[in-house]
Amino acid sequence: MKITRLRPIRLCAAVPAEHRVRSRSGVRRFRATTLVRIDTDGGPSGYGSCSGNGALIAAVIERVLEPLLLGSDPTDIDGFWKKAYVRGGVKEFGSRGVGVVALSGVEVALWDIRGKLEGLPLYRLLGDKCRERVPVYATALYPDEPDAVVERARLFAEAGFHGVKIKVGFDLAQDIQIVRAVRRALGKRFPIMTDANQGYERDVALRAADAFAAEDVLWFEEPLFVEDIEGHALLRKQGRVRIAVGENLHTAYAFENFCAREAADYLQPDVARVGGIGEVKKIAALAREYGGALSLHTWGDAVALAASVHLSAALPECAIMEFDATRNPLREELLREPLEVRHGFIIPPEKPGLGVEPDPDALRRFESLGTETLSLRDETVKTST
């Protein structure tokens, strides 16, 4: 069996005004992503997800990765990854960024094909489940009046989510006020995470760490610029709260740098950014070696979510998984059978491969907008989410 085609599918969906959130990259009026479809000669097709919707992602898939894969065996996933990253054209785009993002989606699509060929769900290909259902926390608390944030936090707690994440990194006094208000409302035992999206300088981050530790937050995520490994190590050593990083790191090599320098407690790879499923497995091994934990970052679309659920079910190092609980049509409407959170858990699909299939009508609807020219503000290609 040979690969006959790779096709990037650029998708975009408008977010209704009443459901828009203000992150550090601005007000999100759209959600966007790029899927990859790989076809074979007479065999199954596979889908993967690349984080972001950009012409460069599509160009890497069409001009760099497709020529490497055409006529190849779709089950030789490791061989393809090495050929593409180490010896192929991906390295021309650097060891980080768009090349690895494109590679991620293609690699996931190959796993989808392999699972369909073997008649096994992805978690079985990864060694079977170590948990029947995956606990998730809600990412949905963005800057607002404290009472409004508290009310949303209560709803997620009542729905059974295993934690809530509060976006900080704006004004420190306001950030602390909101975290304190949510802690008072939800009690001492309910898990609360904070995420600065690289928003603080070192001196402010140290003060934030002290304040958040006093409120027993589970972790302090991306407190500093992602390239500042020394700063994260310093914060972890001098601060009183666990440090989480990973959504903006590409390949296991970047995670190894953080682990070797004792700069993180929680590793948060995104399967649609980090290089694919094989890289997440390597990062899980790093967490095991260095005594850390894994908590997969999931933000983009339902295909990426499905891959993350399988990984979180199969890898013992996974503690809890993120669930983007803001309005996202590319998660809610993209699949024939949407993945759902029930009482704070997601159950991995049992069908072969990723176990999910995009709905053709939804693909056509979102692709019609996704191929239009979007401004950088509207296009979800920002590094922080």
C-alpha positions as CSV (number, residue, x, y, z in Angstrom):
1,M,0.0,0.0,0.0
2,K,1.3,3.4,-1.0
3,I,0.5,7.0,-0.2
4,T,-1.1,8.8,-3.2
5,R,-1.9,12.3,-1.9
6,L,-1.5,14.8,1.0
7,R,-4.1,17.6,1.2
8,P,-4.1,20.5,3.6
9,I,-7.5,21.7,4.5
10,R,-7.6,25.2,5.9
11,L,-10.6,25.8,8.2
12,C,-12.0,28.9,9.9
13,A,-15.1,29.4,11.9
14,A,-16.5,32.7,13.2
15,V,-17.2,33.0,17.0
16,P,-20.4,34.8,17.9
17,A,-19.9,38.1,19.6
18,E,-21.4,36.9,22.9
19,H,-18.8,34.0,23.1
20,R,-15.6,35.9,22.2
21,V,-12.8,36.0,24.8
22,R,-9.9,38.5,25.2
23,S,-6.6,36.7,25.4
24,R,-3.1,38.3,25.4
25,S,-3.2,38.1,21.6
26,G,-6.5,40.1,21.4
27,V,-10.2,39.4,21.0
28,R,-10.7,36.1,19.3
29,R,-13.4,36.6,16.6
30,F,-12.4,33.4,14.7
31,R,-11.2,29.9,15.4
32,A,-8.9,28.5,12.8
33,T,-6.9,25.3,12.1
34,T,-5.4,23.2,9.3
35,L,-6.3,19.6,8.8
36,V,-4.3,17.2,6.8
37,R,-5.8,14.4,4.8
38,I,-3.6,11.6,3.5
39,D,-5.0,9.2,0.9
40,T,-3.7,5.7,-0.1
41,D,-4.1,3.5,-3.1
42,G,-7.1,1.4,-2.2
43,G,-6.6,1.7,1.5
44,P,-8.0,4.0,4.2
45,S,-7.5,7.8,4.4
46,G,-6.2,9.4,7.6
47,Y,-6.7,12.8,9.2
48,G,-4.3,14.9,11.3
49,S,-4.3,18.4,12.7
50,C,-1.9,21.3,12.5
51,S,-2.2,24.1,15.0
52,G,-3.1,27.2,13.1
53,N,-4.4,28.3,9.7
54,G,-1.8,29.8,7.5
55,A,-0.6,29.7,3.9
56,L,2.9,28.6,5.1
57,I,1.5,25.5,6.8
58,A,-0.2,24.5,3.6
59,A,2.8,25.2,1.6
60,V,5.1,23.0,3.7
61,I,2.6,20.2,3.4
62,E,2.2,20.5,-0.4
63,R,5.8,21.4,-1.4
64,V,8.0,19.7,1.2
65,L,6.1,16.8,2.9
66,E,4.0,15.5,0.0
67,P,7.0,14.9,-2.3
68,L,8.7,13.0,0.6
69,L,5.7,10.8,1.2
70,L,4.2,10.1,-2.3
71,G,4.7,6.4,-3.0
72,S,5.8,5.6,0.5
73,D,4.5,3.0,3.0
74,P,2.1,4.9,5.3
75,T,2.9,2.6,8.3
76,D,6.6,3.6,8.3
77,I,5.9,6.6,10.6
78,D,9.3,6.8,12.4
79,G,11.1,6.5,9.0
80,F,9.1,9.3,7.6
81,W,9.6,11.6,10.6
82,K,13.4,11.2,10.5
83,K,13.5,11.7,6.8
84,A,11.3,14.8,7.0
85,Y,12.8,16.5,10.1
86,V,16.5,15.3,10.1
87,R,17.2,15.0,6.4
88,G,14.3,16.6,4.6
89,G,13.1,20.1,4.0
90,V,11.5,20.7,7.4
91,K,14.8,21.8,8.9
92,E,14.9,24.6,6.4
93,F,12.1,26.2,8.3
94,G,14.0,25.9,11.6
95,S,13.7,23.5,14.4
96,R,10.7,25.3,15.7
97,G,7.6,26.8,14.2
98,V,5.7,26.2,11.0
99,G,7.7,23.3,9.7
100,V,7.2,21.2,12.8
101,V,3.5,22.2,13.0
102,A,2.9,20.9,9.5
103,L,4.9,17.8,10.3
104,S,2.7,17.2,13.4
105,G,-0.5,17.0,11.4
106,V,1.0,14.7,8.8
107,E,2.4,12.4,11.5
108,V,-1.0,12.1,13.3
109,A,-2.7,11.3,10.0
110,L,-0.3,8.4,9.4
111,W,-1.2,7.0,12.9
112,D,-4.8,7.3,11.9
113,I,-4.2,5.3,8.8
114,R,-2.1,2.7,10.7
115,G,-4.9,2.2,13.2
116,K,-7.5,1.8,10.5
117,L,-5.3,-0.8,8.7
118,E,-4.8,-2.8,11.9
119,G,-8.4,-2.3,13.1
120,L,-7.3,-0.8,16.4
121,P,-8.0,2.5,18.2
122,L,-5.0,4.7,18.7
123,Y,-4.7,4.0,22.4
124,R,-4.2,0.3,21.6
125,L,-1.4,1.1,19.2
126,L,0.2,3.1,22.1
127,G,0.0,0.1,24.4
128,D,-3.6,0.1,25.6
129,K,-5.4,2.2,28.2
130,C,-4.0,2.9,31.6
131,R,-7.3,4.7,32.4
132,E,-10.7,4.1,31.0
133,R,-11.6,7.8,30.9
134,V,-9.6,10.9,30.8
135,P,-10.1,13.6,33.5
136,V,-10.2,17.2,32.1
137,Y,-10.0,20.7,33.4
138,A,-11.7,23.7,31.8
139,T,-9.8,26.5,30.1
140,A,-12.3,29.3,29.9
141,L,-11.7,31.9,32.6
142,Y,-10.4,35.1,30.9
143,P,-10.0,38.6,32.3
144,D,-13.3,40.1,33.5
145,E,-14.9,41.5,36.7
146,P,-14.1,39.0,39.5
147,D,-17.8,38.2,40.1
148,A,-18.3,37.3,36.5
149,V,-15.2,35.0,36.5
150,V,-16.3,33.4,39.8
151,E,-19.8,32.7,38.3
152,R,-18.3,30.9,35.3
153,A,-15.9,29.0,37.5
154,R,-18.8,27.8,39.6
155,L,-20.6,26.5,36.5
156,F,-17.5,24.4,35.5
157,A,-17.1,23.0,39.0
158,E,-20.8,22.1,39.1
159,A,-20.5,20.4,35.7
160,G,-17.8,18.0,37.1
161,F,-14.6,19.5,35.6
162,H,-11.5,18.5,37.5
163,G,-10.2,22.0,37.7
164,V,-10.3,25.4,36.1
165,K,-7.6,27.5,34.5
166,I,-7.5,31.3,35.0
167,K,-5.7,33.4,32.4
168,V,-3.3,35.9,34.1
169,G,-0.3,37.8,32.8
170,F,-2.2,41.1,32.4
171,D,-2.3,43.4,35.5
172,L,-0.8,41.6,38.5
173,A,-3.1,43.2,41.0
174,Q,-6.2,42.3,39.0
175,D,-4.8,38.8,38.3
176,I,-4.3,38.2,42.1
177,Q,-7.8,39.6,42.9
178,I,-9.4,37.2,40.4
179,V,-7.4,34.1,41.6
180,R,-8.3,34.9,45.2
181,A,-12.0,35.3,44.4
182,V,-12.2,32.0,42.5
183,R,-10.3,30.2,45.3
184,R,-12.7,31.6,47.9
185,A,-15.7,30.6,45.8
186,L,-14.6,27.0,45.0
187,G,-12.9,26.1,48.3
188,K,-9.5,24.9,49.2
189,R,-9.5,21.5,47.5
190,F,-10.7,22.4,44.0
191,P,-7.8,22.5,41.5
192,I,-7.1,25.9,40.1
193,M,-4.4,26.6,37.5
194,T,-3.0,29.9,36.4
195,D,-1.7,30.6,32.8
196,A,0.3,33.8,32.1
197,N,0.9,33.0,28.4
198,Q,4.4,34.4,28.7
199,G,3.0,37.7,30.1
200,Y,5.3,38.5,33.0
201,E,8.9,39.7,33.4
202,R,11.0,37.8,36.0
203,D,10.5,40.2,38.9
204,V,6.7,40.3,38.4
205,A,6.6,36.6,37.9
206,L,8.3,36.0,41.3
207,R,5.7,38.1,43.0
208,A,2.9,36.4,41.1
209,A,4.3,33.0,42.1
210,D,4.2,33.9,45.8
211,A,0.6,35.2,45.5
212,F,-0.6,32.2,43.6
213,A,1.1,29.8,45.9
214,A,-0.8,31.4,48.8
215,E,-4.0,30.4,47.0
216,D,-2.8,26.8,46.5
217,V,-2.8,26.9,42.7
218,L,-1.9,23.6,41.1
219,W,0.6,25.2,38.6
220,F,1.8,28.5,37.2
221,E,1.9,28.1,33.4
222,E,4.2,29.9,31.0
223,P,5.1,32.7,33.4
224,L,7.9,34.0,31.2
225,F,9.0,34.2,27.6
226,V,9.3,30.6,26.4
227,E,13.0,30.9,25.4
228,D,13.9,32.0,29.0
229,I,14.8,28.6,30.4
230,E,17.1,30.1,33.0
231,G,14.2,32.3,34.2
232,H,11.9,29.4,34.5
233,A,14.5,27.4,36.4
234,L,15.0,30.4,38.8
235,L,11.3,30.8,39.3
236,R,10.9,27.1,40.0
237,K,13.8,27.2,42.5
238,Q,12.8,30.4,44.3
239,G,9.1,30.4,43.9
240,R,6.6,28.3,45.8
241,V,4.5,27.0,43.0
242,R,4.9,24.3,40.4
243,I,5.9,25.5,36.9
244,A,4.2,24.3,33.7
245,V,5.4,24.8,30.1
246,G,5.1,23.2,26.7
247,E,2.4,24.5,24.3
248,N,5.0,26.7,22.5
249,L,7.8,24.1,22.5
250,H,8.5,22.1,19.4
251,T,10.0,18.5,19.5
252,A,11.1,16.5,22.5
253,Y,14.6,18.2,22.2
254,A,13.1,21.5,23.5
255,F,11.4,19.7,26.4
256,E,14.7,18.0,27.3
257,N,16.3,21.3,27.7
258,F,13.7,22.4,30.3
259,C,14.0,19.0,32.1
260,A,17.8,18.9,32.2
261,R,17.9,22.4,33.7
262,E,15.1,21.6,36.2
263,A,12.9,24.4,34.8
264,A,9.5,22.7,34.8
265,D,7.2,20.4,36.8
266,Y,4.4,19.9,34.3
267,L,5.2,19.3,30.6
268,Q,2.4,20.4,28.3
269,P,3.0,19.3,24.7
270,D,0.4,20.0,22.0
271,V,0.2,17.0,19.6
272,A,-0.7,19.4,16.7
273,R,2.5,21.5,17.3
274,V,5.2,19.4,18.9
275,G,5.9,17.1,16.0
276,G,3.1,14.5,16.5
277,I,2.3,11.5,18.5
278,G,5.8,10.0,18.5
279,E,7.2,13.2,20.1
280,V,4.6,13.2,22.8
281,K,5.7,9.6,23.7
282,K,9.3,10.8,24.0
283,I,8.2,13.7,26.2
284,A,6.3,11.3,28.4
285,A,9.6,9.3,28.8
286,L,11.3,12.6,29.8
287,A,8.6,13.2,32.4
288,R,9.2,9.7,33.8
289,E,13.0,10.2,33.8
290,Y,13.0,13.6,35.5
291,G,10.1,13.0,37.9
292,G,7.6,15.4,36.2
293,A,4.1,14.9,34.9
294,L,2.4,15.3,31.6
295,S,-0.7,17.4,30.9
296,L,-1.5,17.7,27.2
297,H,-2.3,21.2,25.8
298,T,-5.4,21.1,23.5
299,W,-6.8,24.1,21.9
300,G,-7.5,23.9,18.2
301,D,-10.0,21.4,16.7
302,A,-11.7,18.1,17.3
303,V,-9.2,16.0,15.4
304,A,-6.4,17.3,17.7
305,L,-8.6,16.7,20.7
306,A,-9.2,13.1,19.6
307,A,-5.5,12.4,19.4
308,S,-4.9,14.0,22.7
309,V,-7.6,11.9,24.4
310,H,-6.0,8.7,23.1
311,L,-2.6,9.8,24.3
312,S,-3.9,10.8,27.7
313,A,-5.7,7.5,28.1
314,A,-2.6,5.4,27.2
315,L,0.3,7.3,28.8
316,P,0.7,6.8,32.6
317,E,2.5,10.1,32.9
318,C,-0.6,12.1,31.9
319,A,-2.1,13.6,35.0
320,I,-5.0,15.6,33.7
321,M,-5.8,17.0,30.2
322,E,-6.8,20.5,29.1
323,F,-10.3,21.1,27.6
324,D,-10.8,24.4,25.8
325,A,-14.3,25.2,27.1
326,T,-14.8,28.4,25.2
327,R,-17.0,28.5,22.1
328,N,-15.3,26.6,19.3
329,P,-17.3,25.4,16.2
330,L,-14.2,23.5,15.0
331,R,-14.5,21.3,18.1
332,E,-18.3,21.2,18.5
333,E,-19.4,20.9,14.8
334,L,-16.5,19.4,12.9
335,L,-17.1,15.7,13.5
336,R,-19.8,13.3,12.5
337,E,-19.9,12.2,16.2
338,P,-18.5,15.0,18.4
339,L,-16.4,14.2,21.5
340,E,-18.1,15.2,24.7
341,V,-17.1,15.9,28.2
342,R,-19.4,14.0,30.7
343,H,-19.0,14.7,34.4
344,G,-15.5,15.9,33.9
345,F,-14.2,13.0,31.7
346,I,-13.8,12.2,28.0
347,I,-13.8,8.6,26.9
348,P,-11.4,7.7,24.0
349,P,-13.2,6.6,20.8
350,E,-13.2,2.8,20.2
351,K,-13.3,2.9,16.4
352,P,-9.9,2.3,14.6
353,G,-7.3,5.0,14.3
354,L,-8.3,8.3,15.9
355,G,-11.9,6.9,15.9
356,V,-13.4,10.1,14.5
357,E,-14.3,11.3,11.0
358,P,-14.9,14.9,9.9
359,D,-18.4,15.7,8.7
360,P,-18.2,16.5,5.0
361,D,-20.8,19.4,5.2
362,A,-18.9,20.9,8.1
363,L,-15.6,20.7,6.2
364,R,-17.1,22.5,3.2
365,R,-18.6,25.2,5.4
366,F,-15.5,25.9,7.4
367,E,-13.1,25.5,4.4
368,S,-15.0,28.2,2.5
369,L,-14.0,30.7,5.1
370,G,-10.7,29.1,6.0
371,T,-9.2,29.8,2.6
372,E,-10.0,33.4,2.6
373,T,-7.3,35.9,3.6
374,L,-7.4,36.6,7.3
375,S,-5.5,39.3,9.1
376,L,-2.9,38.1,11.7
377,R,-5.3,39.4,14.4
378,D,-8.1,37.2,13.2
379,E,-6.1,34.2,12.2
380,T,-5.5,31.8,15.1
381,V,-1.7,31.4,14.5
382,K,-0.6,33.2,17.7
383,T,1.8,31.4,19.9
384,S,-0.1,32.0,23.1
385,T,-3.6,30.6,23.6
